[in-house]
Amino acid sequence: MDWNKPITIDNKLFVTYMIGSMEAPADNDGGVAWRQYLTPLLNSRGIYAFNPTAEEIKKIGLPTEEFLSKLSELVDAQDYNEFLVQMGKIWKGHTYTKVENNQYEMVHILGDVNYVEYSNFLIWHHKDGDKPGGTIAELIIAWTRGIPVYLVTEMPITKLNKSLLFFLLDSGHSQGRVFKTFKGLLQFLDKKYKLEVRK
């Protein structure tokens, strides 16, 4: 690990994907705040974090709230073909041709499915009142791929849907865990993955 370089997908110890409500979070912030808080703490441990609130701008050219508004307009107009195109960019990513100095290069922007598959583990934050949408699909994909998911929630775990709790705890071949705080999660990650925190 070269700590003199910024943490990137090519210069990291581990990769995680931060999942959780973006369309209807209890905080009504598009799921931005907790991801912005946690990212530098993960980076200081050599963990590269896929942050969908930042990555969506690369995929679709719009901030999350504007994109959700556009999707609502497409659904209201029953323009399902364009809706599928736009949502496909989120889930499957998209490929385009980059031209520079008469040189052609195919560039693929990753989709949410790629983020899950390329991760060593997923971090899921869920507040009471969050309405998870795509989070459920990402949890199931991680479960089928044997990738552990770590949930941070202050909500009593008894309030979580039992099937979601199963897929969470059974993820990564029964390595899924529940934490009440980000501090507890980070302490767990430091111990499990033998991480050193860069000051």
Backbone bond lengths (Angstrom), bond angles and torsions (degrees), N, CA, C in turn:
res aa  C-N    CA-C-N  psi(-1)  N-CA   C-N-CA  omega(-1)  CA-C   N-CA-C  phi
1 M - - - 1.458 - - 1.531 108.79 -
2 D 1.321 115.66 120.44 1.458 120.57 178.18 1.528 108.84 -95.74
3 W 1.347 116.42 99.63 1.460 120.94 -176.18 1.527 112.03 -72.82
4 N 1.344 117.84 -7.47 1.460 119.82 178.52 1.523 111.69 -79.83
5 K 1.342 116.24 -11.13 1.461 120.54 179.56 1.527 109.27 -107.25
6 P 1.335 117.11 152.40 1.466 118.83 176.84 1.531 110.56 -66.86
7 I 1.334 115.12 154.36 1.460 119.68 178.81 1.529 108.95 -73.12
8 T 1.313 115.79 121.19 1.466 122.08 176.79 1.525 107.79 -132.21
9 I 1.311 115.97 176.05 1.464 120.54 178.38 1.530 110.66 -63.10
10 D 1.334 116.69 -24.37 1.467 120.63 -179.70 1.527 112.94 -94.22
11 N 1.326 117.74 -11.82 1.463 122.44 -175.92 1.527 108.50 -132.19
12 K 1.346 114.99 78.98 1.454 119.59 -175.54 1.517 109.96 -154.70
13 L 1.330 115.65 164.97 1.458 121.19 172.91 1.521 110.09 -92.16
14 F 1.335 115.55 -43.91 1.459 121.64 -178.41 1.521 109.51 -139.94
15 V 1.329 114.93 162.43 1.465 122.13 177.50 1.519 108.80 -124.32
16 T 1.327 116.16 136.38 1.455 120.89 174.29 1.519 109.40 -131.69
17 Y 1.306 115.03 160.41 1.461 122.04 175.29 1.524 106.61 -123.76
18 M 1.337 116.40 127.07 1.462 121.77 -176.84 1.530 109.48 -92.28
19 I 1.341 115.65 107.44 1.454 120.41 -176.75 1.530 109.94 -104.36
20 G 1.305 115.09 158.62 1.458 121.33 -179.96 1.513 109.50 151.27
21 S 1.314 116.36 166.47 1.456 122.12 -173.97 1.526 112.22 -56.75
22 M 1.341 114.73 133.32 1.459 121.40 173.04 1.530 110.67 -121.89
23 E 1.310 115.62 -33.99 1.464 119.67 -178.11 1.533 111.93 -76.52
24 A 1.343 116.51 -35.90 1.466 119.21 -176.93 1.526 111.56 -144.02
25 P 1.355 117.24 60.85 1.472 118.68 176.96 1.523 111.31 -78.48
26 A 1.323 116.07 151.95 1.468 120.73 179.12 1.523 111.40 -58.91
27 D 1.335 117.38 -33.69 1.465 121.15 -178.82 1.527 113.28 -77.26
28 N 1.325 116.70 -8.76 1.470 121.65 177.99 1.534 112.16 55.71
29 D 1.339 116.69 38.94 1.467 120.84 -178.77 1.523 112.81 -122.55
30 G 1.336 115.95 15.52 1.459 119.42 -178.99 1.517 113.22 71.59
31 G 1.329 116.80 12.71 1.466 120.19 179.90 1.513 113.74 77.28
32 V 1.330 117.01 18.24 1.464 121.57 -172.91 1.529 113.40 -79.67
33 A 1.335 117.50 -48.00 1.475 121.37 -166.62 1.518 113.68 -58.49
34 W 1.323 118.07 -50.17 1.465 118.58 -176.25 1.516 111.55 -66.78
35 R 1.319 117.64 -32.73 1.467 120.39 178.31 1.533 110.81 -69.10
36 Q 1.329 116.49 -40.61 1.462 119.54 177.18 1.524 111.05 -64.73
37 Y 1.308 117.28 -36.09 1.465 121.35 178.84 1.531 110.88 -67.54
38 L 1.324 117.04 -45.12 1.460 121.40 -171.90 1.532 113.90 -79.29
39 T 1.318 117.76 -30.84 1.474 120.42 -174.63 1.526 113.59 -54.27
40 P 1.339 120.54 -51.61 1.473 118.57 -179.18 1.528 112.77 -64.53
41 L 1.323 118.03 -30.15 1.463 120.72 177.71 1.522 110.77 -68.45
42 L 1.315 116.86 -35.41 1.463 120.99 175.82 1.530 110.20 -72.04
43 N 1.339 116.20 -44.61 1.466 120.42 179.42 1.522 111.80 -57.66
44 S 1.348 116.92 -37.41 1.467 120.17 -178.62 1.523 111.90 -67.52
45 R 1.330 116.39 -9.48 1.468 122.00 177.71 1.526 111.62 -106.96
46 G 1.336 116.69 5.38 1.458 120.27 -179.25 1.514 113.59 83.21
47 I 1.345 116.71 18.11 1.462 121.34 -179.35 1.524 108.88 -102.63
48 Y 1.339 115.77 122.93 1.465 120.10 173.96 1.521 107.77 -86.10
49 A 1.326 116.87 130.65 1.459 121.15 -177.22 1.521 111.24 -114.56
50 F 1.331 116.04 121.47 1.459 120.24 169.11 1.524 106.98 -72.13
51 N 1.321 116.39 120.10 1.460 122.70 -179.98 1.524 108.00 -113.25
52 P 1.333 117.78 102.75 1.466 118.90 -174.87 1.518 114.10 -63.65
53 T 1.332 118.49 -23.82 1.463 118.99 178.77 1.529 111.15 -69.91
54 A 1.326 116.63 -23.95 1.466 120.69 175.66 1.526 110.89 -94.33
55 E 1.337 116.31 -37.99 1.464 120.66 -175.93 1.523 112.35 -68.15
56 E 1.337 117.74 -29.02 1.462 119.56 -177.05 1.520 111.70 -62.98
57 I 1.329 116.63 -31.62 1.464 118.74 178.70 1.524 109.80 -62.84
58 K 1.349 116.47 -37.76 1.466 119.86 177.71 1.520 110.72 -66.71
59 K 1.334 116.32 -38.09 1.463 120.54 -175.05 1.517 113.07 -75.39
60 I 1.316 116.75 -39.02 1.460 119.17 -171.35 1.517 113.69 -126.39
61 G 1.333 116.83 -4.57 1.454 120.19 175.67 1.517 115.00 76.62
62 L 1.333 116.76 13.45 1.467 120.42 -179.17 1.521 110.23 -136.63
63 P 1.333 118.16 148.24 1.466 119.82 170.44 1.528 109.52 -63.98
64 T 1.320 116.33 159.77 1.464 122.02 -174.74 1.527 112.71 -53.02
65 E 1.340 118.05 -49.12 1.464 120.36 -175.80 1.524 111.98 -62.86
66 E 1.332 117.13 -39.51 1.473 120.06 178.09 1.510 110.76 -67.42
67 F 1.326 116.47 -39.09 1.456 119.94 179.61 1.526 110.92 -65.01
68 L 1.340 116.82 -42.97 1.468 120.31 178.80 1.517 110.77 -62.33
69 S 1.328 117.34 -37.39 1.459 121.27 177.16 1.521 110.51 -64.38
70 K 1.332 116.11 -41.19 1.465 120.64 178.39 1.522 110.51 -63.41
71 L 1.346 116.70 -41.49 1.467 120.07 178.69 1.525 110.66 -62.50
72 S 1.325 116.81 -41.08 1.468 120.53 179.23 1.532 110.68 -62.10
73 E 1.338 116.32 -40.22 1.464 120.13 177.63 1.519 110.76 -62.59
74 L 1.323 117.26 -41.07 1.470 120.83 179.33 1.525 111.20 -64.98
75 V 1.330 116.41 -40.44 1.468 119.89 179.04 1.523 109.92 -68.01
76 D 1.344 117.34 -43.57 1.472 120.68 178.52 1.533 110.95 -58.84
77 A 1.328 116.14 -37.81 1.468 121.06 -179.98 1.532 112.04 -83.49
78 Q 1.321 116.20 -0.61 1.473 123.06 -176.96 1.537 111.74 55.23
79 D 1.336 115.30 33.10 1.469 120.68 176.26 1.529 107.82 -89.01
80 Y 1.323 114.85 72.30 1.465 119.69 -172.95 1.526 112.81 -71.65
81 N 1.314 117.42 -26.24 1.473 118.66 177.58 1.524 110.68 -63.70
82 E 1.336 116.70 -47.18 1.467 119.83 179.06 1.532 110.74 -69.78
83 F 1.329 116.36 -34.54 1.469 120.49 175.34 1.519 110.29 -57.86
84 L 1.331 117.18 -44.97 1.465 121.17 179.44 1.529 111.23 -64.61
85 V 1.314 116.92 -39.01 1.463 120.72 178.17 1.529 109.99 -60.90
86 Q 1.335 116.33 -48.91 1.458 120.65 -176.63 1.532 111.93 -67.91
87 M 1.329 117.36 -43.54 1.462 119.98 177.99 1.525 111.10 -68.25
88 G 1.319 117.23 -31.30 1.465 120.74 176.20 1.516 111.82 -60.75
89 K 1.338 116.74 -34.36 1.469 120.04 176.78 1.522 110.81 -63.20
90 I 1.336 115.95 -37.18 1.463 120.17 179.55 1.523 110.69 -69.03
91 W 1.306 117.10 -50.40 1.465 120.66 -172.62 1.527 113.63 -82.31
92 K 1.341 116.94 -39.57 1.468 119.76 -175.40 1.522 113.21 -105.38
93 G 1.341 116.48 -9.84 1.457 119.68 -174.78 1.520 109.23 76.19
94 H 1.309 116.26 -168.86 1.467 118.79 175.17 1.520 109.89 -158.46
95 T 1.308 114.09 158.82 1.464 121.55 -176.55 1.529 108.85 -118.08
96 Y 1.311 115.68 139.47 1.460 119.70 176.59 1.526 108.93 -140.87
97 T 1.317 115.60 165.28 1.463 121.43 179.62 1.524 109.24 -98.75
98 K 1.315 115.48 125.02 1.463 121.92 177.84 1.530 107.78 -100.56
99 V 1.325 116.23 128.76 1.465 120.87 -179.95 1.523 108.75 -114.32
100 E 1.339 115.63 124.16 1.454 120.93 179.28 1.521 108.45 -145.99
101 N 1.349 116.03 122.42 1.474 121.33 -178.47 1.530 111.75 53.22
102 N 1.324 115.56 45.93 1.473 122.32 -179.14 1.525 113.57 60.27
103 Q 1.315 117.00 17.46 1.471 122.46 175.58 1.521 108.30 -106.21
104 Y 1.321 115.74 133.86 1.453 121.19 -178.72 1.528 109.71 -105.19
105 E 1.319 114.57 134.61 1.465 119.54 179.63 1.531 108.74 -137.45
106 M 1.327 115.83 131.23 1.460 120.40 176.06 1.524 108.22 -82.58
107 V 1.327 117.03 126.61 1.459 122.74 -179.54 1.525 108.15 -117.43
108 H 1.340 116.08 127.85 1.467 120.06 176.84 1.528 109.02 -110.80
109 I 1.311 115.61 123.93 1.461 121.73 173.80 1.520 106.90 -94.12
110 L 1.327 115.77 125.08 1.461 120.95 -174.22 1.519 112.12 -65.79
111 G 1.325 115.38 150.46 1.456 122.23 174.15 1.520 110.08 -105.04
112 D 1.322 116.15 175.03 1.458 120.93 -177.22 1.522 112.50 -59.44
113 V 1.327 117.52 -35.82 1.470 120.13 177.64 1.527 109.96 -62.12
114 N 1.338 117.03 -41.11 1.469 120.87 176.82 1.514 111.69 -61.85
115 Y 1.353 116.58 -42.17 1.466 119.90 179.87 1.523 110.80 -56.86
116 V 1.331 116.11 -43.16 1.467 119.96 179.23 1.518 109.83 -64.13
117 E 1.318 116.41 -50.78 1.468 121.02 -173.48 1.528 112.99 -65.40
118 Y 1.327 118.30 -29.60 1.457 121.39 -178.56 1.530 113.07 -87.39
119 S 1.330 117.00 -3.30 1.462 121.03 -175.36 1.522 112.38 -89.04
120 N 1.331 115.35 146.97 1.469 121.21 171.40 1.517 110.63 -78.48
121 F 1.332 116.42 -29.53 1.453 122.73 176.37 1.524 107.74 -161.18
122 L 1.342 116.41 160.93 1.454 122.22 177.16 1.528 109.28 -112.10
123 I 1.328 115.94 146.31 1.463 121.87 173.84 1.526 107.23 -114.06
124 W 1.319 114.74 122.51 1.466 121.24 -178.93 1.525 108.80 -114.94
125 H 1.322 116.22 123.61 1.464 120.23 174.28 1.523 108.09 -108.37
126 H 1.333 115.62 129.32 1.464 119.97 -178.19 1.520 109.69 -137.06
127 K 1.337 115.72 120.35 1.466 121.40 175.37 1.522 108.50 -100.35
128 D 1.317 115.03 150.89 1.454 119.40 174.36 1.530 107.76 -58.61
129 G 1.300 117.29 124.90 1.461 121.29 -176.99 1.514 113.37 105.44
130 D 1.345 117.92 -17.39 1.467 120.39 174.09 1.527 109.23 -63.61
131 K 1.326 115.87 144.38 1.459 120.71 174.46 1.526 107.55 -115.53
132 P 1.320 117.33 97.67 1.464 119.54 -178.59 1.524 111.23 -73.49
133 G 1.312 115.72 135.89 1.466 121.04 176.26 1.508 108.88 -115.15
134 G 1.351 115.06 -85.78 1.457 120.39 178.60 1.512 113.07 -63.05
135 T 1.335 116.36 -23.00 1.464 120.90 178.52 1.520 111.17 -53.98
136 I 1.327 116.31 -39.14 1.468 120.56 -178.83 1.522 109.83 -62.84
137 A 1.325 117.08 -44.64 1.470 120.55 179.09 1.526 110.62 -63.75
138 E 1.335 116.79 -41.52 1.473 120.21 -179.53 1.521 111.21 -64.89
139 L 1.318 116.67 -38.53 1.468 121.45 176.11 1.521 110.83 -61.43
140 I 1.327 117.19 -43.91 1.467 121.01 -179.26 1.529 110.91 -68.04
141 I 1.328 117.10 -40.31 1.471 119.60 177.75 1.523 110.05 -61.38
142 A 1.335 116.46 -44.84 1.468 120.16 178.75 1.528 109.95 -60.37
143 W 1.317 117.13 -43.35 1.470 121.56 -179.93 1.531 110.76 -60.18
144 T 1.338 117.12 -44.22 1.470 119.56 -178.84 1.526 111.43 -69.08
145 R 1.337 118.30 -25.27 1.471 122.08 -177.85 1.533 112.39 -94.59
146 G 1.325 117.95 -0.77 1.465 120.23 179.66 1.520 113.51 73.81
147 I 1.339 116.67 29.22 1.471 121.88 -178.89 1.526 108.56 -101.60
148 P 1.336 118.82 123.79 1.464 119.53 -179.28 1.523 112.99 -69.05
149 V 1.333 114.32 146.66 1.461 121.85 177.95 1.519 107.72 -120.73
150 Y 1.336 115.68 132.30 1.455 121.88 179.96 1.525 108.62 -114.27
151 L 1.330 115.85 117.97 1.461 122.27 -177.45 1.520 110.45 -97.61
152 V 1.345 115.89 132.78 1.459 121.58 172.05 1.525 106.73 -112.97
153 T 1.339 115.98 118.35 1.460 120.30 179.94 1.519 110.20 -154.05
154 E 1.326 115.85 139.88 1.458 120.98 172.64 1.523 110.51 -89.24
155 M 1.324 116.07 -9.94 1.459 122.01 -178.60 1.529 109.59 -68.37
156 P 1.333 118.58 141.46 1.465 119.18 174.17 1.524 109.77 -57.32
157 I 1.303 116.90 128.89 1.466 120.67 -173.63 1.526 111.42 -62.80
158 T 1.328 116.67 -21.13 1.466 120.53 178.01 1.524 111.71 -65.07
159 K 1.353 117.58 -18.47 1.466 120.98 179.54 1.527 112.61 -83.62
160 L 1.337 117.32 -11.24 1.462 120.46 -178.95 1.526 109.73 -78.84
161 N 1.316 116.43 138.16 1.465 121.41 176.17 1.523 109.67 -50.13
162 K 1.325 116.74 134.25 1.474 121.23 -173.91 1.521 112.66 -64.23
163 S 1.324 117.96 -35.69 1.472 118.94 177.45 1.525 110.56 -67.07
164 L 1.343 116.98 -41.17 1.465 119.57 177.30 1.521 110.51 -62.84
165 L 1.332 116.64 -40.12 1.466 120.16 178.13 1.526 110.64 -62.57
166 F 1.318 116.79 -39.54 1.470 119.98 177.03 1.521 111.07 -61.39
167 F 1.337 117.06 -52.63 1.463 119.76 -177.84 1.526 111.37 -61.59
168 L 1.335 116.36 -34.75 1.461 120.74 177.23 1.525 111.14 -65.05
169 L 1.335 116.69 -57.43 1.467 120.67 -175.08 1.523 112.54 -67.53
170 D 1.337 117.09 -29.66 1.467 120.58 -179.05 1.528 112.08 -86.83
171 S 1.345 117.23 -7.14 1.466 119.80 -178.76 1.527 110.41 -63.78
172 G 1.329 116.10 150.17 1.467 120.32 -179.46 1.516 111.67 62.16
173 H 1.348 116.57 33.68 1.473 121.60 -178.64 1.533 109.88 59.46
174 S 1.327 114.58 55.76 1.470 124.74 176.96 1.532 113.14 68.76
175 Q 1.344 116.63 31.80 1.462 120.76 176.17 1.526 113.26 -101.11
176 G 1.343 118.44 -3.84 1.455 121.15 -179.28 1.522 110.88 -60.55
177 R 1.325 117.35 147.86 1.457 122.21 -176.73 1.530 110.88 -140.59
178 V 1.338 115.34 159.66 1.459 122.56 177.37 1.530 108.37 -121.85
179 F 1.340 116.45 134.14 1.461 122.66 179.46 1.523 108.91 -129.17
180 K 1.328 115.77 146.97 1.462 120.25 178.68 1.523 112.19 -85.49
181 T 1.344 117.35 -23.15 1.460 121.21 -176.54 1.527 110.76 -138.48
182 F 1.338 115.41 159.49 1.462 119.96 173.76 1.523 110.13 -65.44
183 K 1.331 117.17 -34.05 1.464 120.65 178.30 1.525 110.18 -59.75
184 G 1.326 116.94 -45.23 1.463 120.66 178.45 1.519 111.63 -62.14
185 L 1.332 116.65 -41.13 1.466 120.71 177.01 1.520 110.67 -60.62
186 L 1.338 116.94 -48.47 1.459 120.85 -176.59 1.525 111.64 -64.09
187 Q 1.324 116.91 -38.61 1.465 119.86 176.44 1.527 110.39 -62.36
188 F 1.316 116.47 -40.53 1.464 121.49 177.54 1.529 110.96 -63.37
189 L 1.330 116.76 -46.75 1.463 120.65 -179.52 1.526 110.72 -61.48
190 D 1.347 116.03 -43.08 1.465 119.82 -179.76 1.522 110.83 -58.03
191 K 1.312 116.68 -42.42 1.466 120.86 -177.73 1.527 111.68 -75.26
192 K 1.331 116.93 -48.93 1.470 120.42 -175.55 1.523 112.36 -65.01
193 Y 1.336 116.09 -42.35 1.464 120.13 -174.95 1.527 112.70 -101.59
194 K 1.360 116.07 9.35 1.456 122.15 176.46 1.536 111.34 52.09
195 L 1.315 114.99 55.74 1.469 121.75 -175.40 1.526 111.04 -93.94
196 E 1.306 114.72 147.58 1.462 121.58 171.03 1.526 107.38 -114.25
197 V 1.316 115.89 136.44 1.451 120.40 -177.73 1.515 109.71 -88.88
198 R 1.325 115.54 123.48 1.458 120.28 176.24 1.510 109.58 -76.90
199 K 1.322 117.21 128.69 1.469 121.60 -178.58 1.512 110.67 -83.64
